Amino acid sequence: QVQLMESGGGLVQAGGSLKLSCAASGSIFGINAMGWFRQAPGKQRELVAEITSGGSTNYVDSVKGRFTISRDFAKNTVYLQMNSLKAEDTAVYYCNLLTAGGWRSTWGQGTLVTVSS
C-alpha cells in the first residue's frame, strides 16, 4: 500500500512563496510520474504540475512561470515551489502518483494553501 504525505502549506500574502513537499512510502513501483493537484472551494480538483520519471515537467497554464515541480528520486519525494502566489492559488494541494493504470484513486490528506490579497 502506498502512503502520500503532503506538507508545507500555510497562509501567505499575495506575491509570496511557499514550497510544498510530498513524501511517498510503501509499495512504490511502476511510477510513470508524480504530480500536484489542487482543489479550491466549490471547484473540481485540477492537475497543477507533473514530473515524469524521465524528468519532463508539465504545468497548467495558470501557474506557468510561477511554480516549479521537482523530485528527489532517492527520497521518493516531490516538491512544488510556488512563487508570486495569487489569491486564486488558494486551495488544498494534493500529490499523486501516475502508473500505467492512471492516477491513483486514493488521495492523501492534502495541505492547505491560503493566499491573502
N, C-alpha and C positions, 0 to 999 in steps of 0.2 A: 504494500500500500504506500502511496506517495503522500507526503505531507508538504504543504506550502505555507511558509510563514512570512507574511509581509510586515514591514516596519518602516518607520521614517516619516510618517505623515505628521501633520500638525497644522497650526494656524500661522499664516504668513501674510504679510501685506502684499498688495499688488506690486509687481516688479521684483519681488523677492525670489529666493531659490529654496529648493528642498531636494534632498536625494533619498529616494526610496530604495529599499533592499528587499529581496525575496530569496529566502533560502529553501531549497528543495531537499527533501530527505526521503529515505525509504527505497522502494524498488524502482530505481530510475534507470530506464534503458529505452532505446529506440526513440530518443527525443530528437525531433527534427528542428524544433525552435522553442524559444521561450518568449513570452510576451507579457505586456502590461495592458490591462483593460481598465476602464473606469465606468462608473455608473453614477450619474448625477441624479438628484431627486426628481422623480417623475419622468425620467428618461431611460431609454434602453442602455444596456451595457454595450460599450464600444471598444474595439481594439485600438489602442493608442500607439503602441510600438511593438515591434517584434525583432528578434535577432535569431538568425538561423544557426545551425550547427557549424556552418562554414563562415560565420561572422557577418553575413549580409544583414542589413538593417532596413526596416520599412517603418514609416510613420504616417499617421493620419495627417491630413493637410493642416489641420488647425494647430498642430504642435511642431511642425517642421521648423527647424532653425532655433527652437527654444528648448526642446527636450532631446536628451541623448540616452540611448539604451546601451548597456554594456553587460558583459558576462564574465564571470570567473569560473572557468570550467572545473578547475580543481576543487572549488568550494561548492559547485552546483548552485551558484548564487547569481541572480540577475539584478541589475541596478537600473534605476531611472533617474537621471539628473534632470531636474526641471528648473529652468531659468526663466526670467521675465514672466513670472506667473501672472495670470489674469483671473478675474473673478469667475469667469466661465470655466476655469480649470477645477473649480470646486467639485469634489466627487469622492466617492470611495474607490480607491485604486486596488486592483487585484492582479496577481500574476497567475500565469497558467503555462502549461506545457503542451506542445503540439507533437502528436505522434501520427503514425500512419492512419489512425482512426479518427483524427481530428483533435480539436482542443478538448482537454479533459472536462468531463461533466461535473466534477466535484470541485468546488471552489474553497479557497481559504477564507479567513475572516475579513481580509482586506485591511487597508489602512486609510484613514480619513484625511483628506487634504482640504483645508478651508482657506480660501484666499479672500481677504477683506479688501474692499475697494476704497 
